[in-house]
Amino acid sequence: MNKRISSFFLSSCIIIAFFGSSLAPASLILNDKQLLVGADIPTWYIGDEWTYTADPVSFSGDSGSFSGVIENFKNKVIGIKEIVHNDKEFDVYEIEITGDLSGEFSFEELSGDIVGEIYGSSYRRVSDLAEVKTDISSTGVATIIFIDRDYELVYNSTFSPPMEVFDFPLNVGEQWEISTNSESSGYYILENLMEENLSEEYLLNAIVQCTEKQIIEVPAGSFESYNVNYGSNSIWYSPEVGNMVKSVVDEDNENSTFSAVITLDSFHRNDQPITISVDITPQEAIIFSELTISGQAINTETGDPIVDGNVFIGIPAIDDGWTTVTDGNGNYLKTIEAPLIFDDTPSNEEFGSVGVIVECRLGSLSGYHLGTLVIIADYPPEPPVITGQTKGNVGVSYIYTFTANDQDGDDLYINIMWGDGTEDMWIGPYGSNGTITQPHAWTEEGTYTIMAKVVDSHGAESDFGTLSVTMPKTRGSFSKFNFINYPFLLKILSIFFR
């Protein structure tokens, strides 16, 4: 067996397999003041499907090259099942993968054509669409020197933890990290020429960023999409489609290059028997603060509210859940304490962003919907620093400056107390590390303590900042008689009080 031929076919087939594991849903091909204004996690349902074309697909390496297309590349949700992965139980979407491969290849002095089918399954965690496992196969015919030879590829990959490519909700400017260990196995057989075992293990660590929102035109239509980038790879995710609409891949290393353009040809989304909405308030919650999960359930066919429907609210990331029922208008509401959550895609000041699944059942009818809960650490602002006159005269207005900083960068509100019984002042919002100036005059002699604290936009309060001031003198009272009889005194006073 020619090892260079073997290496070429191995590389080409792994690329084909990688398409299968990367297009459902919208995965990157890799070798945050209104809260949550971006794209929330989509809710998929059995029968949902997306069909793509990858054209062109090209690969070149030391052993040879390949150029071709993958057509009718369909990803269809065929079921929801509970699995155990890394000793954890959770629900996954089962995605059926099919497609048609064709192209030309060359290696050494030889060249030929390849035609085949791609088929398999991918399993995505329902709560965040993270890829858990993908099993991909391809069979077909490779024609070499006018001789047709059958080939068979089997390639299985597993990710620990599951590979969460998108850190929902997607917001322009957000950046997150992917870190997962990939284990793969399988084999490749080319009739009468080669037989290869496929297995590898590697750690994938990448920084991903959502850079902008664009209108993207593809054969399926025009869609407002979020552009997500890793290195030279770009992918556009559409909330309307609930998946990617386009991906441009351009991988280059010292041994090989790989490029592809993948576009959406068509898609179909199925309705559920019960349509249920999910509203998480606040959508960005501080650890252990109070939040509400609410919405409405209606009969999709009739439009009538689901009355006395059983509602289950689950957060798979913490393996916890709550129950409630819908009222006469189909509405439900549950108040819970925001849990401490860490996820696998660290991002900015987030502790975690995880999916909340709300399911409603009534008789034979059921429906579910997802929303994203973001848990943040809200550190209290630093006490404000107060500067200004510390000794002065009664009745004279002095300017005082208040400066405060919040390490989370939240907007701030400042509360000022002058210590003389006058009404407290609230000023804001203003930016972190901003400066506020305020005048004040005291009407009586004495020593006063100015006190001020700041509260950030999430309600976290600072300690008090203080400044002691003394008003030891009272402005004199001079009669008209004094000024008439002592004009020099008027002159002296006018200079003194200028």
C-alpha positions as CSV (number, residue, x, y, z in Angstrom):
1,M,0.0,0.0,0.0
2,N,1.3,3.4,-1.0
3,K,1.5,5.5,2.2
4,R,1.3,8.8,0.3
5,I,-1.9,7.7,-1.4
6,S,-3.2,6.5,2.0
7,S,-2.4,9.8,3.6
8,F,-4.2,11.8,0.9
9,F,-7.3,9.8,1.1
10,L,-7.3,9.8,4.8
11,S,-7.1,13.7,4.8
12,S,-9.8,14.0,2.2
13,C,-12.2,11.7,4.0
14,I,-11.7,13.3,7.4
15,I,-12.6,16.6,5.7
16,I,-15.8,15.1,4.3
17,A,-16.6,13.7,7.8
18,F,-16.0,17.1,9.3
19,F,-18.7,18.6,7.2
20,G,-21.2,16.3,8.7
21,S,-20.2,17.2,12.2
22,S,-20.1,20.9,11.6
23,L,-23.3,21.9,9.8
24,A,-25.9,20.9,12.3
25,P,-26.2,23.4,13.8
26,A,-24.2,26.2,12.4
27,S,-20.9,25.0,13.9
28,L,-17.6,26.6,13.1
29,I,-15.2,24.5,11.1
30,L,-12.1,24.6,13.2
31,N,-8.5,22.4,12.4
32,D,-23.8,43.0,26.5
33,K,-28.0,48.8,27.7
34,Q,-30.9,46.7,27.0
35,L,-30.0,43.3,28.0
36,L,-29.8,40.4,25.6
37,V,-30.7,42.3,22.5
38,G,-29.0,39.7,20.3
39,A,-30.0,36.3,19.1
40,D,-31.4,34.0,21.7
41,I,-31.1,30.2,21.6
42,P,-33.4,28.6,18.9
43,T,-36.0,26.0,19.7
44,W,-35.8,23.1,17.3
45,Y,-38.6,20.6,16.8
46,I,-38.9,17.2,15.2
47,G,-39.1,17.6,11.4
48,D,-37.1,20.8,11.3
49,E,-34.6,20.6,8.4
50,W,-31.9,22.7,6.7
51,T,-30.4,21.9,3.3
52,Y,-27.0,23.3,2.2
53,T,-24.6,23.3,-0.7
54,A,-20.9,23.3,-0.2
55,D,-19.4,24.7,-3.4
56,P,-16.5,24.8,-3.9
57,V,-14.8,22.5,-1.5
58,S,-11.0,22.2,-2.0
59,F,-8.1,20.6,-0.3
60,S,-4.4,20.4,-1.1
61,G,-1.6,18.7,0.8
62,D,1.7,17.0,0.3
63,S,0.0,13.9,-1.0
64,G,-2.4,15.5,-3.4
65,S,-5.5,17.6,-3.9
66,F,-9.3,17.5,-4.1
67,S,-11.8,19.9,-5.6
68,G,-15.5,19.3,-5.6
69,V,-19.0,20.0,-4.2
70,I,-21.4,18.6,-1.6
71,E,-25.0,19.0,-2.7
72,N,-28.3,18.3,-1.0
73,F,-26.5,18.4,2.3
74,K,-29.5,18.0,4.6
75,N,-29.6,18.2,8.4
76,K,-33.0,17.1,9.8
77,V,-34.2,16.8,13.4
78,I,-35.6,13.3,13.7
79,G,-35.9,12.9,17.5
80,I,-35.2,14.0,21.0
81,K,-33.6,11.5,23.4
82,E,-32.0,11.4,26.8
83,I,-28.4,10.3,26.9
84,V,-25.7,9.9,29.5
85,H,-22.4,11.7,28.7
86,N,-19.6,12.2,31.2
87,D,-21.8,10.9,33.9
88,K,-24.5,13.6,33.2
89,E,-27.9,13.0,31.8
90,F,-29.5,15.5,29.4
91,D,-31.7,15.7,26.3
92,V,-30.2,15.9,22.8
93,Y,-31.6,16.5,19.4
94,E,-30.9,13.6,17.0
95,I,-29.9,15.1,13.6
96,E,-30.0,13.0,10.5
97,I,-27.3,13.9,8.0
98,T,-27.4,13.1,4.3
99,G,-25.7,14.5,1.2
100,D,-24.1,13.9,-2.2
101,L,-20.4,14.2,-2.8
102,S,-18.7,14.6,-6.2
103,G,-15.3,16.0,-7.3
104,E,-11.9,15.4,-8.8
105,F,-8.7,14.4,-7.0
106,S,-5.1,13.9,-7.9
107,F,-2.0,12.4,-6.2
108,E,1.4,11.8,-7.6
109,E,1.0,10.9,-11.2
110,L,-2.6,9.7,-10.7
111,S,-5.9,11.5,-10.9
112,G,-9.5,10.6,-11.0
113,D,-13.1,11.3,-10.0
114,I,-15.0,10.5,-6.9
115,V,-18.8,10.2,-6.4
116,G,-20.5,9.2,-3.2
117,E,-23.1,9.7,-0.5
118,I,-22.7,11.1,2.9
119,Y,-25.0,9.9,5.8
120,G,-25.0,9.8,9.5
121,S,-26.2,11.3,12.7
122,S,-25.2,14.2,15.0
123,Y,-26.4,14.7,18.6
124,R,-26.8,18.2,19.9
125,R,-27.6,19.2,23.5
126,V,-31.1,20.7,23.5
127,S,-30.3,23.4,26.1
128,D,-27.5,25.0,24.2
129,L,-27.0,23.1,20.8
130,A,-23.5,22.0,21.9
131,E,-22.2,19.1,19.8
132,V,-22.0,15.9,21.9
133,K,-21.3,13.2,19.3
134,T,-21.3,12.8,15.5
135,D,-21.3,9.5,13.6
136,I,-20.7,10.0,9.9
137,S,-20.2,7.6,7.0
138,S,-19.6,7.9,3.3
139,T,-19.7,5.3,0.5
140,G,-19.2,5.6,-3.2
141,V,-16.9,5.1,-6.1
142,A,-13.4,6.5,-6.8
143,T,-12.3,6.2,-10.5
144,I,-8.6,5.8,-10.9
145,I,-7.1,5.2,-14.4
146,F,-10.5,4.3,-15.7
147,I,-11.0,1.7,-13.0
148,D,-13.9,2.1,-10.6
149,R,-13.0,1.3,-7.0
150,D,-15.6,1.3,-4.1
151,Y,-14.7,3.2,-1.0
152,E,-16.2,3.2,2.5
153,L,-15.7,5.7,5.3
154,V,-16.8,5.4,8.9
155,Y,-15.9,8.3,11.2
156,N,-17.1,8.8,14.8
157,S,-16.3,11.8,17.0
158,T,-17.1,12.7,20.6
159,F,-16.5,16.0,22.5
160,S,-15.9,16.3,26.2
161,P,-17.3,18.6,27.3
162,P,-19.8,19.0,24.5
163,M,-18.6,21.6,22.0
164,E,-20.7,24.7,22.4
165,V,-19.7,26.8,19.4
166,F,-22.3,29.5,19.9
167,D,-22.5,31.2,23.3
168,F,-26.1,32.3,23.2
169,P,-27.4,34.9,23.3
170,L,-25.3,36.3,20.4
171,N,-24.5,40.0,20.8
172,V,-22.2,42.0,18.5
173,G,-18.9,42.5,20.2
174,E,-19.2,39.5,22.5
175,Q,-16.2,37.2,22.7
176,W,-16.0,33.7,24.3
177,E,-13.7,30.7,24.6
178,I,-14.3,27.1,23.4
179,S,-12.3,24.4,25.1
180,T,-13.1,20.7,24.5
181,N,-11.3,17.4,24.1
182,S,-12.2,15.5,20.8
183,E,-11.8,11.8,20.4
184,S,-12.4,10.2,17.1
185,S,-12.3,6.7,15.6
186,G,-13.2,4.9,12.4
187,Y,-11.8,3.4,9.2
188,Y,-11.4,4.0,5.5
189,I,-11.3,1.3,2.8
190,L,-10.5,1.8,-0.8
191,E,-11.1,-1.4,-2.8
192,N,-7.8,-3.3,-3.5
193,L,-5.7,-0.3,-2.7
194,M,-5.8,0.7,1.0
195,E,-7.3,0.2,4.3
196,E,-6.8,2.7,7.1
197,N,-7.9,3.0,10.7
198,L,-8.9,6.5,11.7
199,S,-8.4,7.6,15.3
200,E,-7.0,10.7,17.0
201,E,-7.4,12.7,20.1
202,Y,-6.8,16.4,20.5
203,L,-7.6,19.4,22.6
204,L,-9.5,22.2,20.8
205,N,-9.1,25.6,22.3
206,A,-10.3,28.7,20.5
207,I,-11.4,32.3,21.0
208,V,-14.6,33.1,19.1
209,Q,-16.2,36.5,18.5
210,C,-19.4,37.9,17.2
211,T,-18.3,40.8,15.1
212,E,-21.3,42.3,13.4
213,K,-24.9,41.9,12.2
214,Q,-25.5,41.8,8.4
215,I,-28.1,41.0,5.7
216,I,-26.9,37.9,4.0
217,E,-28.3,36.7,0.7
218,V,-28.3,33.0,-0.1
219,P,-30.4,30.7,-2.4
220,A,-32.9,30.3,0.5
221,G,-33.5,34.1,0.7
222,S,-32.2,37.2,2.5
223,F,-31.7,37.0,6.3
224,E,-30.5,39.3,9.0
225,S,-27.6,37.3,10.5
226,Y,-24.9,37.5,13.1
227,N,-21.3,37.1,11.9
228,V,-19.3,34.8,14.1
229,N,-15.5,34.5,13.5
230,Y,-12.7,32.2,14.5
231,G,-9.4,33.1,12.8
232,S,-10.0,33.2,9.0
233,N,-13.3,31.3,9.3
234,S,-16.7,33.1,9.2
235,I,-20.1,31.9,9.9
236,W,-23.5,33.7,9.7
237,Y,-26.2,32.7,12.0
238,S,-29.9,33.8,11.4
239,P,-32.4,33.9,14.2
240,E,-35.2,33.5,11.6
241,V,-33.7,30.3,10.2
242,G,-32.6,29.1,13.6
243,N,-29.3,27.9,12.1
244,M,-26.5,29.1,9.9
245,V,-27.2,30.6,6.5
246,K,-23.6,30.8,5.2
247,S,-20.1,29.8,6.2
248,V,-16.7,30.6,4.6
249,V,-13.9,28.3,5.7
250,D,-10.2,29.0,4.9
251,E,-7.7,26.8,6.8
252,D,-4.0,27.0,6.0
253,N,-1.1,25.3,7.8
254,E,2.4,24.3,6.7
255,N,1.2,20.9,5.4
256,S,-2.2,21.5,3.8
257,T,-4.9,24.0,2.9
258,F,-8.7,23.6,3.0
259,S,-11.4,26.0,1.9
260,A,-15.1,25.9,1.4
261,V,-18.1,28.1,0.9
262,I,-21.4,26.7,2.4
263,T,-24.8,28.3,1.7
264,L,-28.4,27.6,2.7
265,D,-30.6,26.3,-0.1
266,S,-33.8,25.8,1.8
267,F,-35.2,25.2,5.3
268,H,-38.4,24.1,7.0
269,R,-39.5,24.7,10.6
270,N,-42.4,22.6,12.1
271,D,-45.0,23.9,14.5
272,Q,-45.6,22.3,17.9
273,P,-49.1,21.3,19.2
274,I,-48.7,23.9,22.0
275,T,-47.0,27.2,21.3
276,I,-45.4,28.5,24.5
277,S,-43.4,31.7,25.0
278,V,-40.6,32.3,27.5
279,D,-39.8,35.6,29.2
280,I,-36.9,35.6,31.7
281,T,-36.8,38.8,33.8
282,P,-34.1,40.0,34.2
283,Q,-32.5,38.2,31.4
284,E,-29.1,39.0,32.8
285,A,-29.4,38.1,36.5
286,I,-27.1,38.6,39.4
287,I,-26.2,35.4,41.4
288,F,-28.8,34.6,44.1
289,S,-31.1,37.5,43.0
290,E,-34.8,37.1,42.3
291,L,-35.9,36.4,38.8
292,T,-39.1,35.4,37.1
293,I,-39.8,33.1,34.3
294,S,-43.2,33.7,32.6
295,G,-45.0,33.4,29.3
296,Q,-48.2,32.1,27.7
297,A,-49.3,28.7,26.3
298,I,-51.8,28.5,23.4
299,N,-53.2,25.8,21.3
300,T,-51.3,26.2,18.0
301,E,-54.2,24.9,15.9
302,T,-57.1,26.8,17.5
303,G,-55.3,29.8,19.0
304,D,-57.1,29.2,22.3
305,P,-55.2,29.6,25.6
306,I,-54.1,26.4,27.4
307,V,-56.0,26.5,30.7
308,D,-54.7,24.5,33.7
309,G,-51.8,23.2,31.6
310,N,-48.9,21.6,33.5
311,V,-45.7,23.6,33.1
312,F,-42.2,22.3,33.8
313,I,-39.3,24.8,33.9
314,G,-35.9,23.2,33.8
315,I,-32.3,24.3,33.8
316,P,-30.3,21.2,32.7
317,A,-27.0,22.8,33.5
318,I,-27.8,22.5,37.2
319,D,-30.1,19.5,37.0
320,D,-32.9,21.4,38.6
321,G,-36.5,22.3,37.8
322,W,-39.8,23.8,39.0
323,T,-43.5,23.2,38.2
324,T,-46.5,25.5,37.9
325,V,-49.8,25.6,35.9
326,T,-51.3,28.0,33.4
327,D,-54.2,30.3,34.4
328,G,-57.4,31.1,32.6
329,N,-55.6,33.1,29.9
330,G,-52.9,30.5,29.4
331,N,-50.3,32.5,31.3
332,Y,-47.8,31.0,33.7
333,L,-45.2,32.6,36.1
334,K,-42.6,31.2,38.4
335,T,-40.2,33.2,40.7
336,I,-36.9,31.6,41.5
337,E,-33.5,32.5,42.9
338,A,-30.8,33.0,40.2
339,P,-28.5,30.0,40.6
340,L,-24.7,29.9,40.5
341,I,-23.8,28.6,37.1
342,F,-20.5,28.0,35.4
343,D,-20.6,27.0,31.7
344,D,-18.0,25.8,29.1
345,T,-17.8,29.1,27.2
346,P,-16.2,31.7,29.5
347,S,-17.2,35.2,28.3
348,N,-16.4,38.6,29.7
349,E,-17.8,39.0,33.2
350,E,-20.4,36.2,32.8
351,F,-20.4,33.2,35.2
352,G,-22.5,31.3,32.7
353,S,-25.1,31.5,30.0
354,V,-27.3,28.5,29.9
355,G,-30.6,27.3,28.3
356,V,-33.9,27.3,30.2
357,I,-36.4,24.8,28.9
358,V,-40.1,25.4,29.5
359,E,-42.5,22.6,28.6
360,C,-46.3,22.7,28.8
361,R,-48.6,19.6,28.6
362,L,-52.4,19.2,28.6
363,G,-53.8,15.9,27.7
364,S,-52.3,14.7,24.5
365,L,-51.0,18.1,23.6
366,S,-47.5,19.3,24.4
367,G,-45.0,22.0,23.5
368,Y,-41.7,23.4,24.7
369,H,-39.6,26.5,24.2
370,L,-36.1,27.7,25.2
371,G,-34.7,30.9,26.5
372,T,-31.2,31.9,27.7
373,L,-30.4,32.8,31.2
374,V,-27.2,34.7,31.8
375,I,-25.7,34.7,35.3
376,I,-23.3,37.5,36.1
377,A,-21.2,38.5,39.1
378,D,-22.1,42.1,40.1
379,Y,-19.3,43.5,42.2
380,P,-20.3,46.5,44.2
381,P,-18.9,49.9,43.1
382,E,-16.0,51.4,45.0
383,P,-16.9,54.2,47.5
384,P,-17.0,57.6,45.9
385,V,-14.1,60.0,46.5
386,I,-15.2,63.4,47.6
387,T,-13.0,66.5,47.2
388,G,-13.7,70.2,47.8
389,Q,-13.5,73.0,50.5
390,T,-13.1,71.6,54.0
391,K,-13.3,75.0,55.8
392,G,-15.4,77.9,54.8
393,N,-18.0,80.5,55.7
394,V,-21.6,80.2,56.5
395,G,-23.8,81.2,53.6
396,V,-21.1,80.7,50.9
397,S,-21.7,78.1,48.2
398,Y,-18.8,75.8,47.6
399,I,-18.3,73.2,44.7
400,Y,-17.7,69.5,45.6
401,T,-16.6,66.8,43.3
402,F,-17.6,63.1,43.5
403,T,-15.7,60.4,41.6
404,A,-16.6,56.7,41.7
405,N,-15.6,53.6,39.8
406,D,-17.3,50.2,39.1
407,Q,-15.1,47.4,38.0
408,D,-18.0,45.8,36.0
409,G,-18.3,49.0,34.0
410,D,-22.0,49.4,35.0
411,D,-23.7,52.8,34.9
412,L,-23.9,54.5,38.3
413,Y,-26.3,56.5,40.4
414,I,-25.0,58.6,43.3
415,N,-26.7,59.5,46.5
416,I,-25.4,62.6,48.3
417,M,-26.2,63.7,51.9
418,W,-24.8,67.0,53.1
419,G,-25.2,66.4,56.8
420,D,-27.2,69.5,57.5
421,G,-30.7,68.1,57.3
422,T,-31.3,69.1,53.7
423,E,-32.9,66.6,51.4
424,D,-30.8,63.8,50.0
425,M,-29.8,64.1,46.3
426,W,-29.9,61.3,43.7
427,I,-28.0,61.9,40.5
428,G,-27.6,59.6,37.5
429,P,-27.1,57.5,35.6
430,Y,-23.6,58.3,34.6
431,G,-20.6,56.2,33.4
432,S,-18.3,54.3,35.6
433,N,-15.2,56.4,36.7
434,G,-17.2,59.5,35.9
435,T,-17.2,62.7,37.8
436,I,-20.1,64.6,39.3
437,T,-19.9,68.2,40.7
438,Q,-22.4,69.8,43.0
439,P,-22.6,73.1,44.9
440,H,-23.7,73.5,48.5
441,A,-23.9,76.2,51.2
442,W,-24.4,75.7,54.9
443,T,-26.6,78.2,56.8
444,E,-25.2,77.6,60.3
445,E,-21.9,77.3,62.0
446,G,-20.7,73.8,62.8
447,T,-18.8,70.8,61.5
448,Y,-20.6,68.6,59.0
449,T,-19.9,65.3,57.3
450,I,-20.7,65.0,53.6
451,M,-21.7,61.3,52.9
452,A,-22.2,59.8,49.5
453,K,-22.7,56.3,48.1
454,V,-23.1,54.9,44.5
455,V,-25.5,52.2,43.3
456,D,-24.8,50.4,40.0
457,S,-27.4,49.6,37.3
458,H,-27.9,46.2,38.9
459,G,-28.6,47.5,42.3
460,A,-25.3,46.8,44.0
461,E,-24.3,49.5,46.5
462,S,-20.9,50.9,47.5
463,D,-19.8,51.8,51.0
464,F,-20.1,55.5,52.0
465,G,-17.4,58.0,51.0
466,T,-17.1,60.9,53.5
467,L,-15.6,64.4,53.8
468,S,-15.7,66.5,56.9
469,V,-16.2,70.3,56.5
470,T,-16.2,73.1,59.1
471,M,-18.1,76.4,58.9
472,P,-16.5,78.5,61.6
473,K,-17.4,82.0,60.6
474,T,-20.6,83.9,60.1
475,R,-20.8,86.6,57.5
476,G,-21.0,90.0,59.3
477,S,-24.1,92.3,59.1
478,F,-23.2,96.0,58.3
479,S,-25.8,98.8,58.5
480,K,-26.0,101.7,56.2
481,F,-24.9,103.9,59.0
482,N,-21.6,102.1,59.3
483,F,-20.8,102.5,55.6
484,I,-21.7,106.2,55.7
485,N,-19.6,107.0,58.7
486,Y,-16.7,104.7,57.9
487,P,-16.2,104.8,54.1
488,F,-12.7,103.2,54.5
489,L,-14.4,100.2,56.1
490,L,-16.5,99.7,53.0
491,K,-13.4,99.8,50.9
492,I,-11.6,97.3,53.0
493,L,-14.6,94.9,53.1
494,S,-15.1,95.1,49.3
495,I,-11.5,94.1,48.8
496,F,-11.8,91.3,51.4
497,F,-15.0,89.8,50.0
498,R,-14.1,90.3,46.4
